[in-house]
Amino acid sequence: MTGTFVEKILDVVDAHYDIGRVVAARHLTSGTVNANFLVATDSEDGREEYVVRCYRWGRSEARLHYEHHLLQYLEQNGFPCIAVPIRCLDGATFVRGLVANGSDAERYVAVFPRLAGEDCYSWDRPGCGTAELTSAAAVLAEYHAVVSGLRGGSAPSSQTVAEEVERTLLHEHLPVRGRSFDSSYAGSQDRVRRQTRDVLDRTVTGACATLPRLVIHRDFHPGNCLWSNGRVVGLLDFDWSDLDVRALDIALAAVYFCAVWSDQPRVADWPKAPIDTLCPERLATFASAYQQTASAARPGPLEVRERDCMPALIALANLFVLAWVVGDEALAERSEQHSLRYLEHHLRLMDWIAANQPLLRDIFGDGRPV
Protein backbone atom coordinates (compact mmCIF):
# COMPACT_ATOMS: atom_id res chain seq x y z
CA MET A 1 0.00 0.00 0.00
CA THR A 2 1.79 3.15 -1.22
CA GLY A 3 2.05 6.42 0.70
CA THR A 4 0.43 8.19 -2.24
CA PHE A 5 -2.62 5.90 -2.03
CA VAL A 6 -3.11 6.63 1.67
CA GLU A 7 -2.53 10.35 1.20
CA LYS A 8 -5.15 10.58 -1.54
CA ILE A 9 -7.74 8.83 0.60
CA LEU A 10 -7.02 11.13 3.54
CA ASP A 11 -7.31 14.14 1.21
CA VAL A 12 -10.77 12.89 0.21
CA VAL A 13 -11.76 12.51 3.88
CA ASP A 14 -10.44 15.97 4.75
CA ALA A 15 -12.32 17.59 1.86
CA HIS A 16 -15.69 15.88 2.35
CA TYR A 17 -16.07 15.12 6.08
CA ASP A 18 -16.25 17.16 9.27
CA ILE A 19 -14.62 14.69 11.65
CA GLY A 20 -11.65 16.77 12.80
CA ARG A 21 -7.98 16.88 11.87
CA VAL A 22 -6.44 13.53 10.96
CA VAL A 23 -3.48 12.88 13.27
CA ALA A 24 -2.78 9.21 12.53
CA ALA A 25 -3.68 6.61 9.93
CA ARG A 26 -2.73 3.02 9.24
CA HIS A 27 -3.77 0.41 6.71
CA LEU A 28 -5.82 -2.49 8.11
CA THR A 29 -4.46 -5.55 6.37
CA SER A 30 -7.27 -7.97 7.29
CA GLY A 31 -9.53 -6.99 4.37
CA THR A 32 -9.33 -9.00 1.15
CA VAL A 33 -11.63 -7.11 -1.22
CA ASN A 34 -11.80 -3.49 0.03
CA ALA A 35 -9.00 -1.30 1.40
CA ASN A 36 -9.63 -0.20 5.00
CA PHE A 37 -7.76 2.33 7.14
CA LEU A 38 -7.92 3.12 10.84
CA VAL A 39 -7.87 6.89 11.22
CA ALA A 40 -7.51 8.95 14.41
CA THR A 41 -8.70 12.56 14.47
CA ASP A 42 -8.56 15.49 16.86
CA SER A 43 -11.62 17.72 17.16
CA GLU A 44 -13.39 19.89 19.72
CA ASP A 45 -14.87 16.70 21.16
CA GLY A 46 -11.45 15.12 21.66
CA ARG A 47 -9.73 12.27 19.88
CA GLU A 48 -11.93 9.90 17.87
CA GLU A 49 -11.21 6.85 15.74
CA TYR A 50 -12.84 5.94 12.43
CA VAL A 51 -12.53 3.29 9.77
CA VAL A 52 -12.17 4.70 6.27
CA ARG A 53 -13.21 2.21 3.61
CA CYS A 54 -12.08 2.50 0.01
CA TYR A 55 -14.41 0.18 -1.89
CA ARG A 56 -13.03 -2.08 -4.55
CA TRP A 57 -12.85 -0.91 -8.14
CA GLY A 58 -16.09 -1.65 -9.97
CA ARG A 59 -18.40 -1.19 -6.99
CA SER A 60 -21.58 0.48 -8.28
CA GLU A 61 -23.11 3.56 -6.71
CA ALA A 62 -26.52 1.87 -6.65
CA ARG A 63 -25.04 -1.09 -4.75
CA LEU A 64 -23.56 1.25 -2.14
CA HIS A 65 -26.93 2.93 -1.65
CA TYR A 66 -28.43 -0.51 -1.04
CA GLU A 67 -25.78 -1.47 1.52
CA HIS A 68 -25.95 1.82 3.40
CA HIS A 69 -29.75 1.81 3.45
CA LEU A 70 -29.59 -1.65 5.03
CA LEU A 71 -27.20 -0.42 7.73
CA GLN A 72 -29.42 2.56 8.49
CA TYR A 73 -32.46 0.30 8.73
CA LEU A 74 -30.65 -2.02 11.15
CA GLU A 75 -29.64 0.89 13.38
CA GLN A 76 -33.13 2.39 13.37
CA ASN A 77 -34.59 -0.98 14.37
CA GLY A 78 -32.28 -1.66 17.26
CA PHE A 79 -29.62 -4.02 15.89
CA PRO A 80 -26.65 -3.10 18.09
CA CYS A 81 -23.58 -4.60 16.44
CA ILE A 82 -23.09 -2.42 13.37
CA ALA A 83 -21.46 0.83 12.31
CA VAL A 84 -23.52 3.17 10.13
CA PRO A 85 -21.63 5.34 7.60
CA ILE A 86 -21.05 8.94 8.65
CA ARG A 87 -22.58 11.52 6.38
CA CYS A 88 -20.40 13.75 4.24
CA LEU A 89 -20.68 17.53 4.23
CA ASP A 90 -23.24 17.26 1.42
CA GLY A 91 -25.34 14.70 3.33
CA ALA A 92 -24.32 11.65 1.29
CA THR A 93 -23.02 8.47 2.94
CA PHE A 94 -20.07 8.03 0.59
CA VAL A 95 -17.93 10.06 -1.76
CA ARG A 96 -16.36 9.39 -5.12
CA GLY A 97 -12.61 9.85 -4.75
CA LEU A 98 -9.60 9.71 -7.05
CA VAL A 99 -7.22 7.14 -5.60
CA ALA A 100 -4.32 5.27 -7.05
CA ASN A 101 -5.26 2.00 -8.70
CA GLY A 102 -2.74 1.66 -11.46
CA SER A 103 -4.12 4.68 -13.32
CA ASP A 104 -6.02 6.90 -10.85
CA ALA A 105 -9.30 5.01 -11.27
CA GLU A 106 -12.30 6.32 -9.34
CA ARG A 107 -13.35 4.35 -6.28
CA TYR A 108 -15.91 5.11 -3.59
CA VAL A 109 -14.89 6.06 -0.07
CA ALA A 110 -17.00 5.91 3.11
CA VAL A 111 -16.21 6.66 6.75
CA PHE A 112 -17.54 4.60 9.67
CA PRO A 113 -17.22 4.97 13.43
CA ARG A 114 -14.79 2.44 14.83
CA LEU A 115 -16.63 -0.36 16.62
CA ALA A 116 -15.47 -1.82 19.92
CA GLY A 117 -14.05 -5.31 19.98
CA GLU A 118 -11.08 -7.18 18.60
CA ASP A 119 -10.44 -8.75 15.20
CA CYS A 120 -9.44 -12.18 16.54
CA TYR A 121 -10.13 -14.62 13.71
CA SER A 122 -10.41 -14.92 9.94
CA TRP A 123 -12.56 -16.96 7.60
CA ASP A 124 -9.65 -19.33 6.93
CA ARG A 125 -8.63 -19.62 10.60
CA PRO A 126 -11.92 -19.97 12.47
CA GLY A 127 -10.54 -20.75 15.92
CA CYS A 128 -13.73 -20.00 17.85
CA GLY A 129 -14.47 -21.86 21.06
CA THR A 130 -17.91 -23.02 22.18
CA ALA A 131 -18.95 -19.72 23.78
CA GLU A 132 -17.85 -17.71 20.74
CA LEU A 133 -19.57 -20.01 18.29
CA THR A 134 -22.77 -19.86 20.34
CA SER A 135 -22.61 -16.06 20.43
CA ALA A 136 -22.06 -15.86 16.66
CA ALA A 137 -25.09 -18.04 15.95
CA ALA A 138 -27.22 -15.91 18.29
CA VAL A 139 -26.11 -12.69 16.57
CA LEU A 140 -26.97 -14.12 13.16
CA ALA A 141 -30.44 -15.08 14.43
CA GLU A 142 -30.89 -11.58 15.90
CA TYR A 143 -29.86 -10.03 12.59
CA HIS A 144 -32.43 -12.17 10.76
CA ALA A 145 -35.12 -11.15 13.24
CA VAL A 146 -34.47 -7.44 12.66
CA VAL A 147 -33.95 -7.59 8.89
CA SER A 148 -37.08 -9.70 8.36
CA GLY A 149 -39.11 -6.48 8.62
CA LEU A 150 -37.20 -4.75 5.80
CA ARG A 151 -39.33 -4.32 2.72
CA GLY A 152 -37.82 -4.14 -0.73
CA GLY A 153 -36.19 -6.30 -3.33
CA SER A 154 -32.72 -7.35 -4.33
CA ALA A 155 -29.78 -5.05 -4.81
CA PRO A 156 -29.55 -3.47 -8.28
CA SER A 157 -28.03 -5.77 -10.92
CA SER A 158 -27.43 -8.45 -8.33
CA GLN A 159 -27.46 -12.21 -8.58
CA THR A 160 -28.52 -14.83 -6.07
CA VAL A 161 -25.95 -17.19 -4.59
CA ALA A 162 -27.12 -19.93 -6.99
CA GLU A 163 -26.90 -17.60 -9.99
CA GLU A 164 -23.36 -16.52 -9.11
CA VAL A 165 -22.28 -20.12 -8.67
CA GLU A 166 -23.78 -21.06 -12.02
CA ARG A 167 -22.23 -18.10 -13.83
CA THR A 168 -18.72 -18.54 -12.43
CA LEU A 169 -18.36 -22.31 -12.25
CA LEU A 170 -20.37 -23.36 -15.31
CA HIS A 171 -20.37 -20.53 -17.84
CA GLU A 172 -17.46 -18.15 -17.36
CA HIS A 173 -14.29 -18.69 -19.36
CA LEU A 174 -11.75 -17.66 -16.77
CA PRO A 175 -8.56 -15.96 -17.96
CA VAL A 176 -5.45 -18.10 -18.07
CA ARG A 177 -2.82 -16.37 -15.97
CA GLY A 178 0.03 -18.80 -16.48
CA ARG A 179 0.14 -19.65 -12.80
CA SER A 180 0.09 -22.92 -10.89
CA PHE A 181 -3.36 -21.91 -9.61
CA ASP A 182 -4.73 -22.15 -13.15
CA SER A 183 -3.34 -25.61 -13.77
CA SER A 184 -4.55 -26.82 -10.39
CA TYR A 185 -8.09 -25.59 -11.01
CA ALA A 186 -8.11 -26.84 -14.62
CA GLY A 187 -7.38 -30.36 -13.38
CA SER A 188 -10.43 -30.19 -11.10
CA GLN A 189 -12.82 -28.27 -13.32
CA ASP A 190 -14.75 -31.27 -14.68
CA ARG A 191 -15.33 -32.50 -11.13
CA VAL A 192 -16.42 -29.05 -10.01
CA ARG A 193 -18.87 -28.76 -12.90
CA ARG A 194 -20.44 -32.13 -12.14
CA GLN A 195 -20.89 -31.19 -8.50
CA THR A 196 -22.23 -27.76 -9.43
CA ARG A 197 -24.88 -29.16 -11.78
CA ASP A 198 -25.97 -31.67 -9.17
CA VAL A 199 -26.19 -29.07 -6.38
CA LEU A 200 -28.03 -26.54 -8.55
CA ASP A 201 -30.52 -29.22 -9.58
CA ARG A 202 -31.24 -29.84 -5.90
CA THR A 203 -31.38 -26.20 -4.74
CA VAL A 204 -32.85 -24.15 -7.57
CA THR A 205 -35.87 -26.39 -8.08
CA GLY A 206 -38.16 -28.35 -5.79
CA ALA A 207 -38.53 -27.61 -2.09
CA CYS A 208 -35.49 -25.32 -1.93
CA ALA A 209 -36.98 -22.95 -4.48
CA THR A 210 -39.80 -21.93 -2.13
CA LEU A 211 -37.82 -21.44 1.09
CA PRO A 212 -38.27 -18.20 3.09
CA ARG A 213 -36.21 -15.24 1.88
CA LEU A 214 -34.84 -12.10 3.47
CA VAL A 215 -31.79 -9.85 3.08
CA ILE A 216 -29.07 -12.24 4.21
CA HIS A 217 -25.58 -11.13 5.19
CA ARG A 218 -23.93 -13.56 2.71
CA ASP A 219 -20.45 -13.12 4.26
CA PHE A 220 -20.98 -14.04 7.92
CA HIS A 221 -17.63 -15.44 9.04
CA PRO A 222 -15.32 -15.09 12.05
CA GLY A 223 -13.21 -12.41 10.36
CA ASN A 224 -16.27 -10.21 9.85
CA CYS A 225 -17.04 -10.31 13.57
CA LEU A 226 -15.46 -8.25 16.33
CA TRP A 227 -15.04 -10.05 19.65
CA SER A 228 -14.90 -9.20 23.34
CA ASN A 229 -14.86 -11.66 26.25
CA GLY A 230 -15.99 -14.54 24.06
CA ARG A 231 -18.90 -12.67 22.47
CA VAL A 232 -19.59 -11.01 19.14
CA VAL A 233 -19.84 -7.25 19.71
CA GLY A 234 -19.52 -6.07 16.11
CA LEU A 235 -20.61 -7.29 12.68
CA LEU A 236 -18.86 -5.96 9.57
CA ASP A 237 -18.90 -6.04 5.78
CA PHE A 238 -22.46 -5.92 4.50
CA ASP A 239 -21.36 -5.21 0.92
CA TRP A 240 -22.41 -8.69 -0.23
CA SER A 241 -25.77 -8.59 1.55
CA ASP A 242 -28.77 -9.28 -0.66
CA LEU A 243 -32.20 -10.85 -0.82
CA ASP A 244 -31.84 -14.63 -0.86
CA VAL A 245 -32.84 -17.81 0.95
CA ARG A 246 -32.61 -17.26 4.73
CA ALA A 247 -31.16 -20.72 5.36
CA LEU A 248 -28.22 -19.94 3.06
CA ASP A 249 -26.82 -17.61 5.74
CA ILE A 250 -26.69 -20.55 8.14
CA ALA A 251 -25.19 -22.76 5.43
CA LEU A 252 -22.49 -20.19 4.69
CA ALA A 253 -21.79 -19.80 8.41
CA ALA A 254 -21.41 -23.58 8.62
CA VAL A 255 -18.75 -23.50 5.89
CA TYR A 256 -16.95 -20.56 7.51
CA PHE A 257 -17.20 -21.29 11.24
CA CYS A 258 -17.14 -25.09 11.28
CA ALA A 259 -14.46 -25.97 8.72
CA VAL A 260 -11.17 -27.56 9.76
CA TRP A 261 -8.16 -26.10 7.94
CA SER A 262 -4.78 -27.78 7.52
CA ASP A 263 -2.79 -25.19 9.50
CA GLN A 264 -5.50 -24.17 11.96
CA PRO A 265 -4.46 -24.17 15.63
CA ARG A 266 -6.25 -26.75 17.75
CA VAL A 267 -9.23 -25.32 19.65
CA ALA A 268 -9.17 -26.84 23.11
CA ASP A 269 -12.90 -27.37 23.62
CA TRP A 270 -13.54 -29.09 20.28
CA PRO A 271 -12.73 -32.72 19.46
CA LYS A 272 -10.09 -33.28 16.83
CA ALA A 273 -11.54 -33.57 13.32
CA PRO A 274 -9.91 -34.37 9.96
CA ILE A 275 -8.69 -31.42 7.92
CA ASP A 276 -10.80 -30.04 5.07
CA THR A 277 -14.01 -31.27 6.68
CA LEU A 278 -16.80 -29.71 8.74
CA CYS A 279 -16.65 -30.51 12.45
CA PRO A 280 -20.00 -32.16 13.37
CA GLU A 281 -19.87 -30.90 16.96
CA ARG A 282 -19.40 -27.31 15.82
CA LEU A 283 -22.25 -27.67 13.33
CA ALA A 284 -24.58 -29.01 15.99
CA THR A 285 -23.62 -26.25 18.45
CA PHE A 286 -24.14 -23.51 15.87
CA ALA A 287 -27.48 -24.94 14.70
CA SER A 288 -28.78 -25.34 18.26
CA ALA A 289 -27.77 -21.80 19.29
CA TYR A 290 -29.34 -20.30 16.17
CA GLN A 291 -32.60 -22.17 16.69
CA GLN A 292 -32.81 -21.23 20.36
CA THR A 293 -32.31 -17.50 19.72
CA ALA A 294 -34.51 -17.47 16.62
CA SER A 295 -37.37 -19.02 18.57
CA ALA A 296 -37.86 -15.75 20.45
CA ALA A 297 -38.87 -13.57 17.48
CA ARG A 298 -40.02 -13.57 13.87
CA PRO A 299 -39.28 -15.11 11.43
CA GLY A 300 -38.66 -17.84 13.99
CA PRO A 301 -36.35 -20.87 13.94
CA LEU A 302 -35.54 -22.79 10.81
CA GLU A 303 -38.61 -24.61 9.57
CA VAL A 304 -38.55 -28.35 8.90
CA ARG A 305 -38.35 -27.74 5.14
CA GLU A 306 -35.36 -25.42 5.63
CA ARG A 307 -33.59 -28.03 7.75
CA ASP A 308 -34.36 -30.71 5.17
CA CYS A 309 -32.67 -28.60 2.49
CA MET A 310 -29.64 -27.73 4.64
CA PRO A 311 -27.28 -30.47 3.32
CA ALA A 312 -27.78 -29.26 -0.26
CA LEU A 313 -27.54 -25.61 0.82
CA ILE A 314 -24.23 -26.26 2.60
CA ALA A 315 -22.93 -27.77 -0.64
CA LEU A 316 -24.13 -24.67 -2.49
CA ALA A 317 -22.53 -22.38 0.11
CA ASN A 318 -19.16 -24.03 -0.31
CA LEU A 319 -19.43 -23.71 -4.10
CA PHE A 320 -20.24 -20.01 -3.63
CA VAL A 321 -16.98 -19.49 -1.72
CA LEU A 322 -15.14 -21.61 -4.30
CA ALA A 323 -16.58 -19.44 -7.09
CA TRP A 324 -15.20 -16.36 -5.33
CA VAL A 325 -11.77 -17.99 -4.98
CA VAL A 326 -11.77 -18.94 -8.67
CA GLY A 327 -13.25 -15.79 -10.15
CA ASP A 328 -12.10 -12.85 -8.04
CA GLU A 329 -9.30 -10.94 -9.76
CA ALA A 330 -8.44 -8.95 -6.61
CA LEU A 331 -7.80 -12.14 -4.68
CA ALA A 332 -5.75 -13.58 -7.55
CA GLU A 333 -3.54 -10.49 -7.64
CA ARG A 334 -3.02 -10.44 -3.89
CA SER A 335 -1.26 -13.76 -3.39
CA GLU A 336 -1.08 -16.94 -5.44
CA GLN A 337 -0.06 -18.86 -2.33
CA HIS A 338 -3.23 -17.79 -0.52
CA SER A 339 -5.36 -18.51 -3.59
CA LEU A 340 -3.97 -22.03 -3.90
CA ARG A 341 -4.57 -22.70 -0.22
CA TYR A 342 -8.18 -21.58 -0.48
CA LEU A 343 -8.71 -23.55 -3.70
CA GLU A 344 -7.35 -26.81 -2.34
CA HIS A 345 -9.35 -26.49 0.88
CA HIS A 346 -12.68 -25.82 -0.80
CA LEU A 347 -12.18 -28.53 -3.43
CA ARG A 348 -11.56 -31.11 -0.70
CA LEU A 349 -14.44 -29.71 1.34
CA MET A 350 -16.69 -29.99 -1.73
CA ASP A 351 -15.91 -33.71 -1.92
CA TRP A 352 -16.43 -34.19 1.83
CA ILE A 353 -19.80 -32.41 1.80
CA ALA A 354 -20.96 -34.52 -1.15
CA ALA A 355 -19.97 -37.73 0.65
CA ASN A 356 -21.50 -36.71 3.99
CA GLN A 357 -24.99 -35.54 3.07
CA PRO A 358 -26.57 -38.13 5.43
CA LEU A 359 -24.46 -36.81 8.35
CA LEU A 360 -25.51 -33.23 7.62
CA ARG A 361 -29.13 -34.37 7.36
CA ASP A 362 -28.86 -35.97 10.79
CA ILE A 363 -27.46 -32.77 12.33
CA PHE A 364 -29.99 -30.36 10.83
CA GLY A 365 -32.97 -32.47 9.90
CA ASP A 366 -33.98 -34.34 13.00
CA GLY A 367 -36.88 -32.02 13.78
CA ARG A 368 -35.54 -30.65 17.05
CA PRO A 369 -36.61 -27.04 17.67
CA VAL A 370 -33.33 -26.27 19.40
Residue pairs with C-beta under 8 A, 6 or more apart in sequence:
1 27
1 35
2 100
4 100
5 35
5 99
5 100
6 25
6 27
6 37
8 97
8 98
8 99
8 100
9 35
9 37
9 52
9 54
9 97
9 99
9 109
10 22
10 25
10 39
10 52
12 95
12 97
12 98
12 99
12 109
13 19
13 22
13 39
13 52
13 109
13 111
14 22
16 88
16 89
16 90
16 95
16 97
17 86
17 88
17 89
17 111
18 89
19 41
19 43
19 48
19 50
19 86
19 111
20 41
20 42
20 43
20 44
20 45
20 48
21 41
21 42
21 43
22 39
22 40
22 41
23 40
23 41
23 42
23 47
24 39
24 40
25 37
25 38
25 39
25 40
25 52
26 37
26 38
27 35
27 36
27 37
28 36
28 37
28 38
28 51
30 36
30 119
30 122
30 223
32 330
32 331
32 334
33 56
33 239
33 328
33 330
33 331
34 53
34 54
34 55
34 56
34 237
34 239
35 53
35 54
35 56
36 51
36 52
36 53
36 54
37 51
37 52
37 53
37 54
38 49
38 50
38 51
38 114
39 49
39 50
39 51
39 52
39 111
40 47
40 48
40 49
41 47
41 48
41 49
41 50
48 113
49 113
49 114
50 86
50 111
50 112
50 113
50 114
51 83
51 111
51 112
51 113
51 114
52 109
52 110
52 111
52 112
53 109
53 110
53 111
53 112
54 97
54 99
54 107
54 108
54 109
55 64
55 94
55 107
55 108
55 109
55 110
55 239
56 107
56 330
57 101
57 105
57 107
59 107
59 108
59 239
60 156
60 157
61 96
61 108
62 155
62 156
62 157
63 155
63 156
63 157
63 158
63 239
64 93
64 94
64 108
64 110
66 155
66 156
66 241
66 242
67 155
67 238
67 239
67 241
68 84
68 85
68 93
68 94
68 110
70 147
70 150
70 215
70 238
70 241
71 82
71 83
71 84
71 85
71 238
72 84
73 147
73 150
74 82
74 84
74 143
74 146
74 147
75 82
75 84
77 146
77 149
78 146
79 142
79 143
79 146
79 147
81 115
81 139
81 143
81 232
81 233
81 234
81 235
82 115
82 234
82 235
82 238
83 112
83 113
83 114
83 115
83 234
83 236
84 112
84 113
85 93
85 94
85 110
85 111
85 112
86 93
86 110
86 111
86 112
86 113
87 93
88 94
88 95
93 110
94 108
94 109
94 110
95 108
95 109
95 110
96 106
96 107
96 108
96 109
97 106
97 107
97 108
97 109
98 104
98 106
99 105
99 106
99 107
99 109
101 107
115 226
115 233
115 234
115 236
116 226
116 228
116 233
116 234
117 225
117 226
117 227
117 228
117 232
117 233
117 234
118 226
118 227
118 228
119 223
119 226
119 227
120 127
120 222
120 227
121 127
121 128
121 222
121 223
121 225
121 227
122 221
122 222
122 223
123 221
123 222
123 223
123 224
123 256
124 261
124 341
124 342
124 345
125 222
125 261
125 263
125 264
125 265
126 221
126 222
126 256
126 257
126 258
126 259
126 261
126 264
127 222
127 264
127 265
127 267
128 136
128 222
128 257
128 267
129 230
129 267
129 268
129 269
129 270
130 269
130 270
130 285
131 230
131 231
132 227
132 230
132 231
132 232
133 257
133 282
133 285
133 286
133 289
134 285
134 286
134 289
135 230
135 231
135 232
135 289
136 220
136 222
136 225
136 232
136 253
136 257
136 286
137 253
137 285
137 286
137 287
137 288
137 289
137 290
137 293
138 232
138 289
138 290
138 292
138 293
139 225
139 232
139 235
140 217
140 220
140 249
140 250
140 253
140 290
141 289
141 290
141 291
141 293
141 294
142 293
143 217
143 235
144 214
144 216
144 246
144 249
144 294
144 299
145 294
145 296
145 297
145 298
145 299
147 214
147 215
148 214
148 298
148 299
149 298
150 214
150 215
152 215
152 243
153 243
154 160
154 242
154 243
155 241
155 242
155 243
158 242
158 243
159 167
160 242
160 244
160 245
161 218
161 244
161 245
161 248
161 316
161 317
161 320
162 200
162 203
162 204
162 316
164 320
164 323
165 196
165 199
165 200
165 316
165 319
165 320
165 323
166 196
166 200
168 323
168 324
168 326
168 327
169 192
169 193
169 196
169 319
169 322
169 323
169 326
170 193
170 196
170 197
172 327
174 182
174 185
174 326
174 327
176 182
177 332
179 336
180 336
180 340
181 332
181 336
181 339
181 340
181 343
184 340
184 343
184 344
185 192
185 326
185 343
188 347
191 347
192 319
192 322
192 347
192 350
195 315
195 319
195 350
195 354
196 319
198 354
199 312
199 315
199 316
199 319
200 316
202 208
202 312
202 315
203 209
203 309
203 312
203 313
203 315
203 316
207 305
207 308
207 309
208 245
208 309
208 312
208 313
210 305
211 245
211 246
211 247
211 305
211 306
211 309
212 245
212 246
212 247
212 299
212 303
212 306
213 243
213 244
213 245
213 246
214 243
214 246
214 299
215 241
215 242
215 243
216 241
216 242
216 243
216 244
216 245
216 246
216 248
216 249
217 224
217 235
217 238
217 240
217 241
217 249
218 240
218 241
218 242
218 244
218 248
218 249
218 252
219 237
219 238
219 239
219 240
219 241
219 252
220 235
220 249
220 252
220 253
220 256
221 252
221 253
221 256
221 257
222 256
222 257
224 235
224 236
224 237
225 232
225 234
225 235
225 236
226 232
226 233
226 234
226 235
226 236
227 233
245 313
246 299
246 302
246 306
247 302
247 306
247 307
247 309
247 310
247 313
248 313
248 316
248 317
250 286
250 287
250 290
250 302
250 310
250 313
251 310
251 313
251 314
251 316
251 317
252 317
252 320
252 321
253 286
254 278
254 283
254 286
254 314
254 317
255 278
255 314
255 317
255 318
255 321
255 349
256 321
257 282
257 286
258 278
258 279
258 282
258 283
258 286
259 276
259 277
259 278
259 279
259 345
259 349
260 273
260 274
260 275
260 276
260 277
260 278
260 279
261 275
261 276
261 345
262 275
262 276
262 345
264 275
266 272
270 279
270 281
270 282
271 279
271 281
273 279
273 280
273 281
275 348
276 344
276 345
276 348
276 349
276 352
277 349
277 352
277 356
278 314
278 349
278 352
278 353
278 356
278 360
280 359
280 363
283 360
283 363
283 364
284 363
287 302
287 363
287 364
288 368
288 370
290 301
290 302
291 301
291 302
291 368
291 369
291 370
292 301
292 370
294 300
294 301
294 302
295 301
295 369
295 370
301 369
301 370
302 310
302 364
304 365
304 367
307 364
307 365
307 367
308 361
308 365
310 360
310 361
310 364
310 365
311 353
311 357
311 360
311 361
311 364
311 365
312 357
314 353
314 360
315 350
315 353
315 354
315 357
318 346
318 349
318 350
318 353
319 350
321 342
321 346
322 343
322 346
322 347
322 350
324 331
325 331
325 339
325 342
325 343
325 346
326 343
331 338
331 339
331 342
332 339
353 360
